[in-house]
């Protein structure tokens, strides 16, 4: 019996857990050593497994003659992608690559890769029981691949473009050879893929290039014919003849118009000089005339002579008259020459005007021709665009064809990966590690043993204590529980010790009378109680035993039932959650406790005329609960008495103690109430009659009930019933 009632607030006694583990230290040590020994033997029996690893770096690689930076950048782009690295990991685990490695190394001849062929006893049993598929049903190639995949691990090193290839095998040489072989096959496959791409490119480009050459020739011929037929001949490679002619005429017309304007301005200047009589020596056209210059020189000489002769001769002197006549004639010649120059300038202006008119006419004609040529150039431009597009495509194909043809050699197309770490033959096995296995097994066995012992202590209740109990109380209850004999006074709910007064009879039929006599004998050094089987003593006993269920038998009738009611109220007053079920024929407990004697009860519940919650009522004088006898037919209700065991289990989970008052019942009737024999049997006798008590104890013990307690009325019952009165 544990020292804790159901649903009572409890604490875990850590000291008790430690003491329980320490008390069984030799057993734990033995189990730990045994577990370590089993682990050591198992590790030694296991076949050693060796593991080796090869690492591949995924990076763009180009031949030495490839110097185009743009091509390198384009090829490096997708290789930096995480998805591309993951794709390469899957490629390394592809079935085609694995089959090639298996065939190259002839792994199908090794029994390590076909364990299903030999099989095992356990595997054969599982196959016969149809719990496992027969591995021999699979083709040998699939079995080898499955065994290969189980030992293979391909992964990406986090935060890098490195792929690791790890293989585990019983043979250290094979563990190193397989990753290296996989890496070599992978590199050759990648390089071969590039070669295949280049070969396919050259095969596809050859006919395409030939066709493009013909298309380019045809397009250029159409352009030339179109130029000839529409007069769109080019003069300097970019401009057509009509456009060039229009440009030349426009430039000439501009020049002629400038000459005309210049001539008109010069003529106007000469006219102004002649009409105003001003000197014309400053005019450029006058000064540039040789005749004018000679006449001006003659005029200047005559004026000099006249000036010299006027100092010595008179004005009417014939010499002076002659000189003045010559001077007038010279000036007349100068005016005539000036008129000639003016006429010449005017003629230049007229010629320029005529030239401009002619050029304007030609310009109009050329503009019309140029407009027609512009319309014709639309078609020409379309033909030229088509020819240029075909030419550019041909040049692109030619460049790609030359590049693909130059990489037809295997050395010119390296794989976009390289081996950075080759697998080496391992010296130490990867599995099993004997020392770690033994240490882990020993520690695990030690921990599990301690946990099992602690759980056993917790489930037994020895490591649980009420929150209001003292350490001395726990020790006293533990001693009582271990010996199953009340050697110390039980502890009441208030925590005050009382004198021991209960008798749990766990003996055979021969010792029953002697145990009763021994219980009646009180040592001289202990304080003597008037009634050791009083209601208070039984309440203390039930409190200490933490019994979930107590069956009260009252052979003498109502006075015994009254004592049971007193016991229930005393436990409730002590702070325990307790409920009494009235299974008597008289219904006397219901009469003492229920507010309404006609309340629904156990018979109504068994007959299905009341719900479970409607049958529970409170005691009118205490905090105890009651399930009355009920108003239904007892005979009909007793047909379902076997269901009371489920009712008692449910009540035991909700209350600290469930008391069933059965009245004057026999062992057969009590056996129908309980499915187990782990209950407290209380014989409620107002006066201790040894013959009746011994007979009842013998009968219950023969039926398997080992804990039988005697309870007499005494002062406790009288006081409790006195309150009811």
C-alpha positions in Angstrom: 0.0 0.0 0.0 1.3 3.4 -0.9 1.2 6.4 1.3 -0.7 8.7 -1.1 -4.4 8.8 -1.8 -5.8 9.2 -5.3 -6.0 12.8 -6.6 -4.2 14.1 -3.5 -1.6 16.8 -3.9 1.7 15.1 -3.7 5.4 15.8 -4.2 8.1 13.5 -5.6 10.5 12.4 -2.9 13.8 12.8 -4.8 15.7 11.5 -1.8 13.7 8.3 -1.9 14.5 7.9 -5.6 18.2 8.3 -5.0 18.1 5.9 -2.0 16.2 3.4 -4.1 18.8 3.6 -6.9 21.7 3.4 -4.4 20.2 0.5 -2.6 20.2 -1.4 -6.0 23.6 -0.2 -7.1 25.0 -3.7 -7.3 22.2 -4.8 -9.5 22.5 -1.7 -11.7 26.3 -2.2 -12.0 25.8 -5.9 -12.9 23.3 -5.0 -15.6 25.5 -2.2 -16.9 28.5 -4.6 -17.2 26.3 -7.1 -18.8 25.1 -4.5 -21.4 28.7 -3.4 -22.0 29.8 -7.0 -22.5 27.0 -7.7 -24.9 27.8 -4.5 -26.9 31.5 -5.5 -26.9 30.7 -9.0 -28.2 28.3 -7.6 -30.8 30.9 -5.1 -32.0 33.5 -7.8 -32.3 31.2 -10.1 -34.2 30.2 -7.4 -36.7 32.0 -7.3 -40.0 34.2 -4.1 -40.2 33.0 -1.5 -42.8 35.5 0.8 -44.5 34.6 4.2 -46.0 36.4 6.4 -48.4 35.5 9.6 -50.2 36.3 11.4 -53.5 35.5 15.1 -54.0 34.7 16.9 -57.3 34.7 20.6 -57.9 32.1 21.9 -60.4 33.7 24.8 -62.3 33.7 26.0 -66.0 36.6 24.6 -68.0 37.6 25.6 -71.5 40.5 24.5 -73.8 43.7 26.4 -73.7 43.1 28.1 -77.1 39.8 29.5 -76.0 40.5 33.1 -75.1 37.0 34.6 -75.5 36.1 36.1 -72.2 32.5 36.4 -73.2 32.3 32.7 -73.8 33.8 32.0 -70.4 31.4 34.2 -68.7 28.4 32.6 -70.4 29.5 29.1 -69.5 30.3 30.1 -65.9 26.8 31.5 -65.2 24.7 28.3 -64.8 27.5 26.4 -63.0 27.3 28.8 -60.1 23.6 28.0 -59.6 22.6 25.8 -56.7 20.1 24.0 -58.8 22.9 23.1 -61.3 25.0 21.6 -58.5 22.0 19.6 -57.2 21.4 18.4 -60.8 25.0 17.1 -60.9 24.5 15.3 -57.6 21.5 13.5 -59.2 23.5 12.8 -62.3 26.2 11.1 -60.2 23.5 8.8 -58.8 21.9 8.0 -62.2 21.3 4.3 -63.0 23.4 4.5 -66.3 26.4 5.8 -64.5 26.1 3.2 -61.7 25.7 0.4 -64.2 28.9 1.5 -66.1 30.8 1.5 -62.8 29.4 -1.9 -61.8 30.4 -3.4 -65.2 33.8 -1.8 -65.3 34.7 -3.1 -61.8 32.8 -6.4 -62.3 31.0 -5.9 -59.0 28.3 -8.4 -59.9 30.8 -11.2 -59.2 31.3 -10.1 -55.5 29.0 -11.7 -52.9 28.9 -8.4 -51.0 26.7 -6.9 -53.6 24.2 -9.9 -53.8 23.4 -10.8 -50.2 19.9 -11.9 -51.3 21.4 -14.8 -53.3 22.7 -16.4 -50.1 19.9 -15.1 -47.8 19.5 -15.5 -44.1 17.3 -17.4 -41.7 15.3 -14.4 -40.6 14.9 -13.2 -44.2 13.6 -16.6 -45.2 11.1 -16.6 -42.3 9.8 -13.1 -43.2 9.4 -14.2 -46.9 7.5 -17.3 -45.9 5.2 -15.3 -43.7 4.6 -12.9 -46.6 6.0 -10.0 -44.5 8.8 -9.3 -46.9 9.1 -9.6 -50.7 11.4 -12.3 -51.9 14.5 -10.5 -53.1 15.3 -13.3 -55.6 12.2 -12.2 -57.6 14.2 -9.1 -58.7 16.7 -9.5 -61.5 20.4 -9.9 -60.4 21.2 -6.5 -62.0 18.7 -4.7 -59.8 19.9 -6.5 -56.7 23.4 -5.4 -57.4 22.3 -1.8 -58.0 20.2 -1.8 -54.8 23.2 -3.0 -52.8 25.4 -0.5 -54.5 23.0 2.4 -53.7 22.7 1.4 -50.0 26.5 1.8 -49.6 26.7 5.0 -51.7 26.3 8.6 -50.6 26.6 11.6 -52.9 26.1 15.0 -51.4 27.0 18.7 -51.9 29.4 20.2 -49.5 27.4 23.1 -47.8 28.4 26.5 -49.0 30.5 25.4 -51.9 30.4 23.9 -55.4 32.1 20.7 -54.3 30.4 17.3 -54.5 31.4 14.4 -52.2 31.2 10.8 -53.3 31.4 8.4 -50.3 31.3 4.6 -50.5 31.2 2.0 -47.7 32.5 -1.5 -48.2 33.9 -4.5 -46.3 37.0 -4.3 -48.6 39.1 -1.2 -48.0 40.5 -1.3 -51.6 37.0 -1.4 -53.0 35.9 1.4 -50.8 38.6 3.6 -52.4 38.3 2.3 -55.9 34.5 2.8 -56.4 34.4 6.6 -55.7 37.4 7.2 -57.9 35.8 5.1 -60.7 32.6 7.0 -60.3 34.5 10.3 -60.6 36.3 9.2 -63.7 33.1 7.9 -65.4 31.4 11.2 -64.5 34.2 13.3 -66.0 34.3 11.1 -69.2 30.6 11.3 -69.5 30.6 15.1 -69.2 33.5 15.4 -71.7 31.7 13.0 -74.0 28.6 15.0 -73.8 30.5 18.1 -74.9 32.1 16.1 -77.8 28.7 14.9 -78.8 27.3 18.4 -78.7 30.2 19.6 -80.9 29.8 16.7 -83.4 26.1 17.3 -83.6 26.7 21.0 -84.1 29.1 20.4 -87.0 26.8 17.9 -88.7 23.9 20.3 -88.4 25.8 23.4 -89.5 27.4 21.9 -92.7 24.1 21.7 -94.7 22.8 24.9 -93.2 26.0 26.8 -94.2 25.8 25.5 -97.7 22.2 26.5 -98.0 22.9 30.0 -96.6 25.6 30.5 -99.1 23.2 30.0 -102.0 20.6 32.2 -100.4 23.2 35.0 -99.9 24.3 34.8 -103.5 20.7 34.9 -104.8 19.9 37.8 -102.5 22.9 39.8 -103.7 22.1 39.1 -107.3 18.6 40.4 -106.9 20.0 43.6 -105.3 22.3 44.2 -108.3 19.6 43.5 -110.8 17.2 45.8 -109.1 19.7 48.6 -109.0 20.4 48.3 -112.7 16.8 48.1 -113.7 15.7 51.1 -111.7 18.8 53.3 -112.2 19.9 53.2 -108.6 23.6 52.9 -109.3 25.8 54.0 -106.4 28.4 56.7 -106.9 30.4 56.5 -103.7 29.2 53.2 -102.3 26.4 54.7 -100.2 24.6 57.4 -102.4 22.7 56.7 -105.6 23.3 58.6 -108.9 20.0 60.7 -108.8 20.7 61.7 -105.3 24.3 62.7 -106.1 23.1 64.6 -109.2 20.6 66.5 -107.2 23.2 67.4 -104.6 25.5 68.7 -107.3 22.8 70.8 -109.0 21.7 72.3 -105.7 25.3 73.3 -104.9 25.8 74.9 -108.4 22.5 76.7 -108.2 23.5 78.2 -104.9 26.8 79.3 -106.3 25.2 80.9 -109.5 22.7 82.7 -107.4 25.5 84.1 -105.3 27.4 85.3 -108.4 24.2 87.0 -109.7 23.7 88.8 -106.5 27.3 89.9 -106.5 27.2 91.2 -110.1 24.0 93.1 -109.4 25.6 94.7 -106.4 28.7 95.7 -108.3 26.6 97.1 -111.2 24.5 99.2 -108.8 27.6 100.6 -107.2 29.0 101.7 -110.6 25.7 103.3 -111.6 25.5 105.2 -108.3 29.0 106.5 -108.9 28.2 107.6 -112.5 24.9 109.2 -111.6 26.3 111.1 -108.7 29.5 112.2 -110.3 31.5 110.8 -107.5 34.9 109.4 -108.0 34.9 105.8 -109.1 38.5 105.2 -108.3 37.5 103.3 -105.1 35.3 100.7 -107.0 37.1 97.4 -107.3 35.8 96.8 -110.9 37.1 100.2 -112.0 40.4 99.8 -110.4 40.9 96.4 -111.9 40.5 97.7 -115.5 43.9 98.2 -117.3 42.4 100.8 -119.7 41.1 102.9 -116.9 44.5 102.7 -115.2 46.3 104.0 -118.3 43.8 106.7 -118.8 44.1 107.7 -115.2 47.8 107.9 -115.6 47.5 110.1 -118.7 45.0 112.4 -117.0 47.3 112.8 -114.0 50.2 113.7 -116.3 48.1 116.3 -118.2 47.0 117.9 -115.0 50.6 118.1 -113.9 51.6 119.9 -117.1 48.7 122.3 -116.9 49.6 123.1 -113.3 53.2 123.8 -114.3 52.3 126.0 -117.3 49.8 128.1 -115.5 52.5 129.6 -113.4 54.3 130.9 -116.5 51.6 131.2 -119.2 48.3 132.9 -119.4 45.1 131.0 -119.4 44.4 131.7 -123.1 47.7 130.5 -124.1 47.4 128.0 -126.9 49.6 125.5 -125.0 47.2 125.6 -122.1 44.2 125.3 -124.3 45.7 122.3 -126.0 46.4 120.6 -122.7 42.9 121.3 -121.4 41.4 119.9 -124.6 43.5 116.7 -124.1 42.4 116.4 -120.4 38.7 116.7 -121.4 39.2 114.0 -124.0 40.9 111.7 -121.5 38.1 112.1 -119.0 35.5 111.4 -121.7 37.4 108.1 -122.4 37.4 107.3 -118.7 33.6 107.6 -118.6 33.2 105.5 -121.7 35.4 102.8 -120.2 33.4 103.0 -117.0 30.2 102.6 -119.0 31.7 99.5 -120.6 32.6 98.1 -117.2 29.1 98.7 -116.1 27.7 97.0 -119.2 30.1 94.1 -118.6 28.9 93.7 -115.0 25.3 93.9 -116.0 26.0 91.2 -118.6 27.4 89.0 -115.9 24.3 89.5 -113.8 22.1 88.5 -116.7 24.2 85.5 -117.5 24.0 84.4 -113.8 20.3 84.9 -113.9 19.9 82.8 -117.0 22.2 80.1 -115.4 20.1 80.1 -112.2 16.9 79.7 -114.2 18.4 76.8 -116.1 19.7 75.2 -112.9 16.3 75.5 -111.3 14.7 73.8 -114.2 17.3 71.0 -114.0 16.7 70.8 -110.3 13.0 70.3 -110.7 13.7 67.5 -113.2 16.2 65.8 -111.0 13.9 66.1 -108.0 11.2 64.3 -109.8 13.7 61.6 -110.8 15.0 61.4 -107.2 11.4 61.0 -105.9 10.9 58.1 -108.2 14.3 56.7 -107.2 13.2 57.0 -103.5 10.2 54.9 -104.2 12.4 52.4 -105.9 14.8 52.4 -103.0 12.1 51.0 -100.7 12.2 47.7 -102.6 16.0 48.0 -102.8 16.3 48.4 -99.1 14.1 45.3 -98.5 16.3 43.3 -100.8 19.4 44.6 -99.1 18.1 43.8 -95.6 17.3 40.3 -96.6 20.8 40.0 -98.2 22.4 41.4 -95.0 20.4 39.1 -92.7 21.4 36.1 -94.7 25.0 37.2 -94.8 25.2 37.8 -91.0 23.6 34.4 -90.3 26.1 32.8 -92.7 29.0 34.5 -90.9 27.6 33.4 -87.5 27.3 29.8 -88.6 30.7 29.9 -90.1 32.2 31.1 -86.8 30.4 28.4 -84.8 31.2 25.7 -87.3 34.9 26.6 -87.1 34.8 26.6 -83.3 32.9 23.2 -83.1 35.2 21.7 -85.7 38.2 22.8 -83.7 36.9 21.0 -80.5 36.3 17.7 -82.2 39.3 16.2 -80.2 38.6 14.9 -76.7 41.4 17.0 -75.2 39.7 20.1 -76.6 36.5 19.6 -74.6 37.3 19.1 -70.9 34.4 18.4 -68.5 33.1 21.3 -66.4 34.4 19.6 -63.3 37.7 18.3 -61.8 38.7 16.0 -59.1 40.1 17.9 -56.1 40.5 15.0 -53.7 40.8 11.3 -54.7 39.8 8.5 -52.4 42.6 6.6 -50.7 42.5 3.2 -49.2 41.3 3.5 -45.5 43.3 1.9 -42.7 40.8 2.0 -39.9 37.3 0.7 -40.2 34.5 3.2 -40.3 32.1 0.8 -38.4 32.0 -0.6 -35.8 33.8 1.6 -33.4 34.3 -0.7 -30.4 35.1 1.8 -27.7 32.3 4.3 -28.5 29.8 1.5 -28.9 30.7 -0.1 -25.5 30.7 3.3 -23.7 27.4 4.3 -25.2 25.8 0.9 -24.4 27.1 1.0 -20.9 25.9 4.5 -20.3 22.5 3.8 -21.9 22.1 0.6 -19.8 23.0 2.5 -16.6 20.5 5.3 -17.4 17.8 2.9 -18.4 18.3 0.8 -15.2 18.1 3.8 -13.0 15.0 5.1 -14.9 13.3 1.7 -14.5 14.0 1.7 -10.7 12.8 5.2 -10.4 9.6 4.5 -12.3 9.0 1.4 -10.2 9.3 3.6 -7.1 6.9 6.2 -8.5 4.3 3.7 -9.6 4.5 1.9 -6.2 3.9 5.2 -4.5 7.0 4.8 -2.3 8.6 7.9 -3.9 5.4 10.0 -3.5 4.5 12.0 -0.4 1.6 14.3 0.5 2.4 18.0 0.3 1.5 18.3 4.0 3.4 15.2 5.3 6.7 15.4 7.1 9.7 13.2 6.4 9.2 11.2 9.6 5.7 10.4 8.5 6.9 9.1 5.1 9.4 6.9 6.8 6.8 5.5 9.2 4.4 4.8 6.3 7.1 3.1 4.3 7.9 0.8 7.3 4.3 0.0 7.7 3.9 -0.7 4.0 7.0 -3.0 3.8 6.0 -5.1 6.7 2.2 -5.0 6.1 1.7 -4.9 9.8 0.7 -1.7 11.7 3.8 -1.2 13.8 3.5 2.5 14.1 0.6 4.8 14.6 -1.0 6.0 11.4 -1.0 9.7 10.6 -4.3 11.5 10.4 -5.1 14.2 7.9 -4.3 16.8 10.6 -0.8 15.4 10.9 -1.2 14.4 14.6 -0.2 10.8 15.4 -2.7 8.5 17.2 -2.3 5.1 18.8 -2.3 2.2 16.4 -5.7 0.5 16.5 -6.2 -1.3 13.2 -5.7 -4.9 12.3 -4.9 -5.9 8.7 -5.2 -9.6 8.7 -3.0 -11.2 6.0 -2.5 -14.7 7.2 -3.8 -18.1 6.6 -6.7 -19.8 8.4 -4.6 -21.4 11.1 -3.0 -18.0 12.2 -6.2 -16.0 12.2 -7.2 -16.5 15.8 -3.6 -16.0 17.0 -3.3 -12.8 15.1 -6.5 -11.4 16.7 -5.3 -12.3 20.1 -1.9 -10.7 19.4 -3.6 -7.6 18.2 -5.6 -7.5 21.4 -2.5 -7.7 23.5 -1.0 -4.3 24.2 2.6 -3.9 25.3 3.0 -2.6 28.8 5.3 0.3 27.7 2.6 1.7 25.3 -0.4 3.7 26.3 -3.5 1.5 26.3 -6.6 2.3 24.3 -10.1 1.3 25.4 -11.0 0.1 21.9 -8.3 -0.5 19.3 -10.9 -1.3 16.6 -12.8 2.0 17.0 -14.1 4.0 14.0 -11.3 6.5 14.6 -8.6 3.8 14.4 -10.0 2.4 11.2 -10.2 5.9 9.7 -6.5 6.4 10.6 -5.7 3.0 9.1 -7.5 3.8 5.8 -5.8 7.2 5.7 -2.4 5.6 6.0 -3.1 2.7 3.5 -4.4 5.1 0.8 -6.9 2.4 -0.1 -9.0 3.4 -3.2 -11.9 1.1 -2.3 -13.3 -0.3 1.0 -16.1 -2.8 1.3 -18.0 -2.6 4.6 -19.8 -5.7 5.9 -22.3 -5.3 8.7 -23.3 -8.7 9.9 -25.4 -7.3 12.8 -27.5 -5.0 10.6 -28.2 -1.3 11.2 -25.8 -0.7 14.1 -23.0 -1.8 11.8 -24.2 0.4 9.0 -24.3 3.3 11.4 -20.6 2.7 12.2 -19.8 2.8 8.5 -21.6 6.1 8.2 -19.6 7.4 11.1 -16.4 6.2 9.4 -17.3 8.1 6.2 -18.1 11.3 8.0 -14.9 11.1 10.0 -12.8 10.8 6.9 -14.7 13.7 5.2 -14.1 15.8 8.3 -10.4 15.0 8.0 -10.4 16.6 4.6 -10.6 13.5 2.4 -12.9 13.2 -0.6 -15.0 10.2 0.3 -18.3 8.7 -1.1 -20.5 6.0 0.4 -22.6 3.7 -1.8 -25.7 2.2 0.0 -26.0 -1.4 -1.0 -27.9 -2.5 2.1 -31.3 -4.1 2.0 -32.7 -1.7 4.7 -31.4 1.6 3.3 -30.3 2.7 6.7 -27.2 4.7 5.5 -29.5 6.6 3.1 -31.8 7.4 6.0 -28.9 8.8 8.0 -27.2 10.8 5.3 -29.6 11.8 2.6 -31.6 15.0 2.7 -34.3 13.3 0.7 -34.9 9.7 1.5 -36.6 9.3 -2.0 -33.5 10.5 -3.9 -32.3 8.6 -7.0 -29.7 6.0 -6.2 -27.8 3.0 -7.3 -30.9 0.9 -8.1 -32.1 3.6 -10.4 -28.7 3.8 -12.1 -28.5 0.0 -12.6 -32.1 0.0 -14.0 -31.2 2.8 -16.5 -33.8 5.2 -15.0 -31.2 7.8 -13.8 -28.0 9.3 -15.1 -24.8 8.8 -13.3 -24.5 12.4 -12.1 -28.1 12.4 -10.8 -27.4 9.7 -8.3 -24.6 11.5 -6.4 -25.8 13.5 -3.4 -24.2 15.4 -0.5 -24.3 14.3 3.1 -26.5 16.5 5.2 -24.1 16.6 8.1 -20.6 16.5 6.4 -18.7 17.0 3.2 -19.0 13.4 2.2 -21.0 12.3 -0.8 -23.6 9.6 -1.0 -25.2 7.3 -3.6 -28.5 6.3 -2.0 -30.2 2.9 -2.4 -32.7 4.4 -4.9 -36.4 3.8 -5.6 -36.2 1.1 -8.4 -36.9 -2.6 -8.0 -33.9 -4.2 -6.2 -34.2 -7.5 -8.0 -34.3 -5.9 -11.4 -31.4 -3.7 -10.5 -29.3 -6.6 -9.2 -29.4 -8.2 -12.6 -26.9 -5.6 -13.7 -24.8 -5.7 -10.5 -21.7 -6.8 -12.5 -21.7 -3.3 -14.0 -20.9 -1.9 -10.6 -17.3 -2.7 -11.0 -17.1 -0.1 -13.8 -18.9 2.4 -11.5 -16.4 1.7 -8.7 -13.4 2.3 -11.0 -14.8 5.6 -12.2 -15.5 6.7 -8.6 -12.1 5.6 -7.4 -10.5 7.9 -10.0 -12.5 10.9 -8.7 -12.4 10.3 -4.9 -9.8 9.5 -2.3 -11.9 6.6 -1.0 -15.0 4.8 -2.1 -16.9 3.0 0.7 -19.5 0.4 -0.2 -21.8 -0.5 2.6 -23.1 -3.9 1.8 -25.0 -4.7 5.0 -25.1 -8.3 5.9 -23.5 -9.7 2.8 -21.5 -12.8 2.0 -18.3 -13.4 0.1 -20.1 -14.3 -3.1 -22.0 -11.0 -3.1 -18.8 -9.0 -2.5 -17.0 -10.8 -5.3 -19.5 -9.5 -7.8 -18.7 -5.9 -6.9 -14.9 -6.1 -7.5 -12.9 -7.4 -10.3 -9.7 -7.6 -8.2 -8.9 -8.6 -4.7 -6.9 -5.5 -3.9 -9.5 -3.9 -1.6 -10.1 -3.2 2.0 -12.7 -5.4 3.7 -14.2 -3.7 6.8 -16.1 -6.0 9.2 -18.4 -3.5 11.0 -19.3 -5.2 14.3 -20.6 -3.1 17.3 -19.1 -5.6 19.6 -16.2 -7.9 18.9 -17.4 -11.4 18.7 -14.4 -13.6 18.2 -16.3 -16.5 16.7 -18.1 -14.4 14.1 -15.0 -12.5 13.2 -12.8 -15.5 12.8 -15.4 -17.2 10.6 -15.8 -14.2 8.4 -12.1 -13.7 8.1 -11.6 -17.3 7.2 -14.3 -17.1 4.6 -12.9 -13.9 3.0 -9.3 -15.2 3.1 -10.4 -18.4 1.3 -11.9 -16.2 -1.4 -8.6 -14.3 -1.9 -9.2 -11.2 0.1 -6.1 -10.7 2.2 -6.8 -7.3 3.9 -9.6 -7.6 6.4 -10.1 -4.9 9.1 -12.3 -5.2 12.2 -14.3 -2.1 13.2 -16.5 -1.8 16.3 -18.8 1.1 17.1 -17.3 2.6 20.2 -17.3 6.3 21.0 -16.6 7.5 17.5 -19.9 6.1 16.2 -21.8 7.3 19.1 -20.5 10.9 18.7 -21.1 10.9 15.0 -24.6 9.6 15.3 -25.2 12.0 18.2 -24.7 14.9 15.8 -27.3 13.3 13.5 -29.8 13.1 16.3 
